[in-house]
Amino acid sequence: MKAPLSWLKKYVDITLSPKTLGERLTEVGLGTEKIIKEGDDTIFEFEITPNRPDLLSIIGIAREIAALEKTKIKLNEYTIPTPKKKSLSLKLKTDYALFYRWTGICIANIIIKPSPKWLEERLIKVGLRPINNIIDITNYVMFELGIPFHAFDYDQIKGAEMTVLEAKGGESFTTVDEKTYYLPKGAIIIKDKERIIDLAGIKGGLNSGITQNTKNIFLHATVDDPIHIRKTSQALALRSDASAIYERGVDKDGTLKALERAANLVLELTGGEIASEIYDLKTEDFKPWKITLPINKLSMILGIKIPEKEIIDILTYLNLSPKITKWIIEVTIPTYRNDLKIQEDIIEEIARLYGYNNFPKTMPIGEVPTKNPPYFKSYKLEERAKQFLVAGGFSEVYTYSLISEADLNSLGIDSINAIRVDNPVSREYEYLRPTIKSNLIKALYQNKANFNEINLFEIGKVYKGKTVDKAEEYYVLSGISNNKTFYEVKGLLGRMFADLGTDYDPTENIEIIEDGVFFEINFSASLEKMQNKKVFSPIPKYPSITEDVTIIVNQKVKIGDIIQEIKKQSPLIIDVSLLDQFEDSKTFHIIYQHKEKNLTDEEVAKIREKIIKSLKEKFGVKLKE
């Protein structure tokens, strides 16, 4: 939102320098993004938050400045003269679920011409291009008061009838800037007797717009439903200054005053005359509302005590008409402040105008929590797993949680056994993934052109079930490689899980695929078995004894089973690993160590005999000479 200093000064006396004013406005929540010197004027560029549509106007910004300067804004009062004769009339039909209020008037015998220099200059300074006096007036009043306006060529309204309704969807509509759109279902439109003449709240129609030949106009301001405007604007990727205001919420009590302002400008700058009654369609009177606030709650929430006089001054300069009765403050909220609904909103208003920088600086008090909250999720083990895989030559990827039916079919999964989203953005992202396999296979193919060796992994959620309400979701660790063997992947994962504190065996979760090796492990289940703490032992005082034992064993016997059987024979066996293998011959590296003394060869020989005997009995092995 751009706001020229010269325009702001029409409504409020400003004593602060532009730089200081920008800083103070930023402190109270009106972010000043730029301050630009332009000739003898200064242009402020503000960031307006969605909860403050009143600041999308020069008057709204002037109100904020007045509160900072501790003064009042200067507003002119306008009235619409009684028409000499009601020569023009319209039949208006509305839907109050779409238009909360519809205010307008007919003006006859206008002369279309360029706007006066002062009006054109103000529009240019806020970033608009002057067009003609009528269109410029509607834009000027919108930026001045924050109430969007539109003017129709009265003589182009077929049947002198206007009806507000929702689009059925697919209707063709050409806007005043000669662009054609196909309207989405639910867009708010205005039709005359024969056709659509307005995309309400967003753009006027070319078929009823102001031209050089326009003589009579219908000037109106409406209060549109914000949700309809937002959805339509997004669906069409069409955004206007008016839609930006409407989707945040218009001052429902402001349309009549704004119409009075706009009509007077039309009479002044076009030579026209009032030709109808004032139309003001609404189902209720939109009046200010009251909020009461206990004074002790203010200090309890803010943690400081603000002098009562200062509280009253702040609320007064914010135009909230405060009254104190006993220990209660009562404020009256003007209709342009839709963001003030509860006691905490009033506390925030007092705090920001008092100045957060004026709050005393204190250290937090209390105890450091020693227990994690119920919803706490630690990522330490996950990060350690990632670091281990990266060290093993893998690269982490992130893929979409949504996949296509074709992806499911490629894995032999029937789509009836997967969860389909109700409103997929496309056929490519239709189902919640029950596995990450298809995504990693795609990633492998996409990287083949640039890399010979590809090792990818992802830790992410998968979803099992047929419906959302009965879905099971959990984290899996998935990976794919086109240059590592089954045993290399198994060894890497085994060492990773050992490092994380579990003896999880990943063998059954690794598979050979066409282009390499793929693995997918239920990481959520694995985490439950992992130990968050490691127990550190002192470095042994006494040396270890190592030896290699070669055995002949059936190739169907698992290496892991042999290692476990060897370890069970004595607590003095501290490590066993496969050193080498060829066909049915396998060599194991065994380390013996005693914590309290030196081991003798005789002691080791006894353990070795026990190992060989146990392996012969359980697996039928032979000792290779």
JORA-V572618 format. One record per residue. N is the residue number from 0. RES is the residue in one small letter. D_LAST is the distance of its C-alpha to the last C-alpha in whole Angstrom. Layout:
n=(N & N)
res=(RES & RES)
d_last=(D_LAST & D_LAST)
//
This chain:
n=(0 & 1 & 2 & 3 & 4 & 5 & 6 & 7 & 8 & 9 & 10 & 11 & 12 & 13 & 14 & 15 & 16 & 17 & 18 & 19 & 20 & 21 & 22 & 23 & 24 & 25 & 26 & 27 & 28 & 29 & 30 & 31 & 32 & 33 & 34 & 35 & 36 & 37 & 38 & 39 & 40 & 41 & 42 & 43 & 44 & 45 & 46 & 47 & 48 & 49 & 50 & 51 & 52 & 53 & 54 & 55 & 56 & 57 & 58 & 59 & 60 & 61 & 62 & 63 & 64 & 65 & 66 & 67 & 68 & 69 & 70 & 71 & 72 & 73 & 74 & 75 & 76 & 77 & 78 & 79 & 80 & 81 & 82 & 83 & 84 & 85 & 86 & 87 & 88 & 89 & 90 & 91 & 92 & 93 & 94 & 95 & 96 & 97 & 98 & 99 & 100 & 101 & 102 & 103 & 104 & 105 & 106 & 107 & 108 & 109 & 110 & 111 & 112 & 113 & 114 & 115 & 116 & 117 & 118 & 119 & 120 & 121 & 122 & 123 & 124 & 125 & 126 & 127 & 128 & 129 & 130 & 131 & 132 & 133 & 134 & 135 & 136 & 137 & 138 & 139 & 140 & 141 & 142 & 143 & 144 & 145 & 146 & 147 & 148 & 149 & 150 & 151 & 152 & 153 & 154 & 155 & 156 & 157 & 158 & 159 & 160 & 161 & 162 & 163 & 164 & 165 & 166 & 167 & 168 & 169 & 170 & 171 & 172 & 173 & 174 & 175 & 176 & 177 & 178 & 179 & 180 & 181 & 182 & 183 & 184 & 185 & 186 & 187 & 188 & 189 & 190 & 191 & 192 & 193 & 194 & 195 & 196 & 197 & 198 & 199 & 200 & 201 & 202 & 203 & 204 & 205 & 206 & 207 & 208 & 209 & 210 & 211 & 212 & 213 & 214 & 215 & 216 & 217 & 218 & 219 & 220 & 221 & 222 & 223 & 224 & 225 & 226 & 227 & 228 & 229 & 230 & 231 & 232 & 233 & 234 & 235 & 236 & 237 & 238 & 239 & 240 & 241 & 242 & 243 & 244 & 245 & 246 & 247 & 248 & 249 & 250 & 251 & 252 & 253 & 254 & 255 & 256 & 257 & 258 & 259 & 260 & 261 & 262 & 263 & 264 & 265 & 266 & 267 & 268 & 269 & 270 & 271 & 272 & 273 & 274 & 275 & 276 & 277 & 278 & 279 & 280 & 281 & 282 & 283 & 284 & 285 & 286 & 287 & 288 & 289 & 290 & 291 & 292 & 293 & 294 & 295 & 296 & 297 & 298 & 299 & 300 & 301 & 302 & 303 & 304 & 305 & 306 & 307 & 308 & 309 & 310 & 311 & 312 & 313 & 314 & 315 & 316 & 317 & 318 & 319 & 320 & 321 & 322 & 323 & 324 & 325 & 326 & 327 & 328 & 329 & 330 & 331 & 332 & 333 & 334 & 335 & 336 & 337 & 338 & 339 & 340 & 341 & 342 & 343 & 344 & 345 & 346 & 347 & 348 & 349 & 350 & 351 & 352 & 353 & 354 & 355 & 356 & 357 & 358 & 359 & 360 & 361 & 362 & 363 & 364 & 365 & 366 & 367 & 368 & 369 & 370 & 371 & 372 & 373 & 374 & 375 & 376 & 377 & 378 & 379 & 380 & 381 & 382 & 383 & 384 & 385 & 386 & 387 & 388 & 389 & 390 & 391 & 392 & 393 & 394 & 395 & 396 & 397 & 398 & 399 & 400 & 401 & 402 & 403 & 404 & 405 & 406 & 407 & 408 & 409 & 410 & 411 & 412 & 413 & 414 & 415 & 416 & 417 & 418 & 419 & 420 & 421 & 422 & 423 & 424 & 425 & 426 & 427 & 428 & 429 & 430 & 431 & 432 & 433 & 434 & 435 & 436 & 437 & 438 & 439 & 440 & 441 & 442 & 443 & 444 & 445 & 446 & 447 & 448 & 449 & 450 & 451 & 452 & 453 & 454 & 455 & 456 & 457 & 458 & 459 & 460 & 461 & 462 & 463 & 464 & 465 & 466 & 467 & 468 & 469 & 470 & 471 & 472 & 473 & 474 & 475 & 476 & 477 & 478 & 479 & 480 & 481 & 482 & 483 & 484 & 485 & 486 & 487 & 488 & 489 & 490 & 491 & 492 & 493 & 494 & 495 & 496 & 497 & 498 & 499 & 500 & 501 & 502 & 503 & 504 & 505 & 506 & 507 & 508 & 509 & 510 & 511 & 512 & 513 & 514 & 515 & 516 & 517 & 518 & 519 & 520 & 521 & 522 & 523 & 524 & 525 & 526 & 527 & 528 & 529 & 530 & 531 & 532 & 533 & 534 & 535 & 536 & 537 & 538 & 539 & 540 & 541 & 542 & 543 & 544 & 545 & 546 & 547 & 548 & 549 & 550 & 551 & 552 & 553 & 554 & 555 & 556 & 557 & 558 & 559 & 560 & 561 & 562 & 563 & 564 & 565 & 566 & 567 & 568 & 569 & 570 & 571 & 572 & 573 & 574 & 575 & 576 & 577 & 578 & 579 & 580 & 581 & 582 & 583 & 584 & 585 & 586 & 587 & 588 & 589 & 590 & 591 & 592 & 593 & 594 & 595 & 596 & 597 & 598 & 599 & 600 & 601 & 602 & 603 & 604 & 605 & 606 & 607 & 608 & 609 & 610 & 611 & 612 & 613 & 614 & 615 & 616 & 617 & 618 & 619 & 620 & 621 & 622 & 623 & 624)
res=(m & k & a & p & l & s & w & l & k & k & y & v & d & i & t & l & s & p & k & t & l & g & e & r & l & t & e & v & g & l & g & t & e & k & i & i & k & e & g & d & d & t & i & f & e & f & e & i & t & p & n & r & p & d & l & l & s & i & i & g & i & a & r & e & i & a & a & l & e & k & t & k & i & k & l & n & e & y & t & i & p & t & p & k & k & k & s & l & s & l & k & l & k & t & d & y & a & l & f & y & r & w & t & g & i & c & i & a & n & i & i & i & k & p & s & p & k & w & l & e & e & r & l & i & k & v & g & l & r & p & i & n & n & i & i & d & i & t & n & y & v & m & f & e & l & g & i & p & f & h & a & f & d & y & d & q & i & k & g & a & e & m & t & v & l & e & a & k & g & g & e & s & f & t & t & v & d & e & k & t & y & y & l & p & k & g & a & i & i & i & k & d & k & e & r & i & i & d & l & a & g & i & k & g & g & l & n & s & g & i & t & q & n & t & k & n & i & f & l & h & a & t & v & d & d & p & i & h & i & r & k & t & s & q & a & l & a & l & r & s & d & a & s & a & i & y & e & r & g & v & d & k & d & g & t & l & k & a & l & e & r & a & a & n & l & v & l & e & l & t & g & g & e & i & a & s & e & i & y & d & l & k & t & e & d & f & k & p & w & k & i & t & l & p & i & n & k & l & s & m & i & l & g & i & k & i & p & e & k & e & i & i & d & i & l & t & y & l & n & l & s & p & k & i & t & k & w & i & i & e & v & t & i & p & t & y & r & n & d & l & k & i & q & e & d & i & i & e & e & i & a & r & l & y & g & y & n & n & f & p & k & t & m & p & i & g & e & v & p & t & k & n & p & p & y & f & k & s & y & k & l & e & e & r & a & k & q & f & l & v & a & g & g & f & s & e & v & y & t & y & s & l & i & s & e & a & d & l & n & s & l & g & i & d & s & i & n & a & i & r & v & d & n & p & v & s & r & e & y & e & y & l & r & p & t & i & k & s & n & l & i & k & a & l & y & q & n & k & a & n & f & n & e & i & n & l & f & e & i & g & k & v & y & k & g & k & t & v & d & k & a & e & e & y & y & v & l & s & g & i & s & n & n & k & t & f & y & e & v & k & g & l & l & g & r & m & f & a & d & l & g & t & d & y & d & p & t & e & n & i & e & i & i & e & d & g & v & f & f & e & i & n & f & s & a & s & l & e & k & m & q & n & k & k & v & f & s & p & i & p & k & y & p & s & i & t & e & d & v & t & i & i & v & n & q & k & v & k & i & g & d & i & i & q & e & i & k & k & q & s & p & l & i & i & d & v & s & l & l & d & q & f & e & d & s & k & t & f & h & i & i & y & q & h & k & e & k & n & l & t & d & e & e & v & a & k & i & r & e & k & i & i & k & s & l & k & e & k & f & g & v & k & l & k & e)
d_last=(89 & 91 & 94 & 97 & 98 & 102 & 102 & 100 & 103 & 105 & 104 & 103 & 104 & 101 & 102 & 98 & 97 & 95 & 91 & 92 & 93 & 90 & 88 & 90 & 89 & 86 & 86 & 87 & 85 & 87 & 84 & 86 & 84 & 86 & 90 & 91 & 95 & 97 & 100 & 102 & 100 & 96 & 94 & 91 & 88 & 87 & 84 & 85 & 83 & 83 & 85 & 88 & 89 & 93 & 91 & 91 & 95 & 97 & 99 & 96 & 95 & 98 & 98 & 95 & 96 & 99 & 97 & 96 & 99 & 101 & 103 & 104 & 104 & 107 & 107 & 110 & 112 & 113 & 115 & 115 & 119 & 120 & 120 & 124 & 123 & 120 & 120 & 116 & 114 & 111 & 109 & 106 & 104 & 100 & 97 & 97 & 93 & 93 & 96 & 97 & 100 & 102 & 105 & 107 & 110 & 112 & 114 & 116 & 117 & 115 & 115 & 111 & 111 & 109 & 108 & 110 & 108 & 107 & 105 & 104 & 102 & 101 & 99 & 98 & 97 & 95 & 93 & 95 & 97 & 101 & 102 & 106 & 107 & 106 & 103 & 103 & 105 & 102 & 99 & 101 & 102 & 98 & 97 & 100 & 99 & 96 & 98 & 97 & 100 & 101 & 104 & 104 & 107 & 109 & 111 & 108 & 107 & 108 & 110 & 110 & 107 & 104 & 101 & 98 & 95 & 91 & 90 & 89 & 86 & 86 & 90 & 91 & 92 & 93 & 94 & 96 & 94 & 94 & 91 & 90 & 87 & 86 & 87 & 84 & 85 & 86 & 88 & 91 & 94 & 98 & 100 & 103 & 105 & 103 & 100 & 97 & 99 & 97 & 93 & 94 & 92 & 91 & 93 & 96 & 97 & 99 & 101 & 103 & 102 & 105 & 106 & 109 & 111 & 111 & 114 & 113 & 110 & 108 & 106 & 104 & 101 & 99 & 96 & 93 & 90 & 87 & 84 & 86 & 87 & 83 & 82 & 84 & 84 & 80 & 80 & 82 & 81 & 84 & 85 & 89 & 90 & 92 & 89 & 87 & 90 & 90 & 86 & 87 & 90 & 94 & 96 & 98 & 101 & 101 & 102 & 106 & 106 & 104 & 106 & 110 & 108 & 107 & 110 & 112 & 111 & 111 & 115 & 115 & 113 & 114 & 118 & 117 & 118 & 117 & 117 & 116 & 115 & 112 & 109 & 107 & 105 & 103 & 102 & 102 & 104 & 101 & 102 & 100 & 98 & 98 & 95 & 95 & 93 & 93 & 94 & 91 & 89 & 89 & 88 & 85 & 84 & 84 & 84 & 87 & 91 & 93 & 96 & 98 & 101 & 98 & 96 & 100 & 100 & 97 & 97 & 101 & 100 & 97 & 100 & 99 & 102 & 101 & 103 & 102 & 103 & 102 & 98 & 98 & 98 & 99 & 98 & 100 & 97 & 99 & 97 & 96 & 93 & 91 & 88 & 90 & 89 & 88 & 89 & 86 & 87 & 90 & 88 & 86 & 90 & 91 & 88 & 87 & 91 & 91 & 88 & 84 & 85 & 87 & 85 & 84 & 80 & 78 & 75 & 73 & 73 & 71 & 68 & 64 & 63 & 60 & 59 & 58 & 61 & 60 & 60 & 58 & 55 & 52 & 50 & 48 & 45 & 46 & 47 & 43 & 41 & 44 & 43 & 39 & 39 & 41 & 39 & 36 & 39 & 41 & 45 & 47 & 49 & 52 & 53 & 56 & 56 & 58 & 57 & 59 & 59 & 57 & 54 & 54 & 54 & 51 & 49 & 50 & 52 & 55 & 58 & 59 & 56 & 57 & 60 & 63 & 65 & 69 & 70 & 67 & 68 & 67 & 65 & 62 & 62 & 62 & 60 & 58 & 54 & 52 & 49 & 48 & 46 & 49 & 50 & 47 & 47 & 50 & 50 & 47 & 49 & 52 & 49 & 48 & 51 & 50 & 46 & 43 & 41 & 42 & 41 & 43 & 44 & 47 & 47 & 50 & 52 & 52 & 54 & 53 & 56 & 59 & 62 & 63 & 64 & 61 & 58 & 55 & 54 & 51 & 49 & 46 & 43 & 43 & 41 & 41 & 39 & 39 & 36 & 33 & 31 & 30 & 27 & 29 & 32 & 30 & 28 & 32 & 34 & 31 & 31 & 35 & 35 & 33 & 35 & 38 & 37 & 36 & 33 & 34 & 32 & 33 & 31 & 34 & 37 & 35 & 36 & 35 & 39 & 40 & 41 & 37 & 36 & 39 & 39 & 41 & 41 & 43 & 44 & 47 & 44 & 41 & 44 & 45 & 41 & 41 & 42 & 45 & 44 & 41 & 40 & 39 & 37 & 38 & 35 & 33 & 34 & 30 & 27 & 24 & 21 & 18 & 14 & 12 & 10 & 8 & 9 & 10 & 14 & 17 & 19 & 22 & 21 & 22 & 20 & 23 & 23 & 19 & 20 & 23 & 21 & 19 & 22 & 24 & 22 & 23 & 26 & 25 & 22 & 25 & 23 & 20 & 20 & 18 & 17 & 16 & 15 & 15 & 16 & 14 & 11 & 12 & 12 & 14 & 16 & 17 & 20 & 21 & 25 & 28 & 31 & 33 & 31 & 28 & 25 & 23 & 19 & 20 & 21 & 18 & 16 & 18 & 18 & 14 & 14 & 17 & 16 & 13 & 15 & 18 & 16 & 15 & 19 & 20 & 18 & 16 & 13 & 9 & 6 & 4 & 0)
//
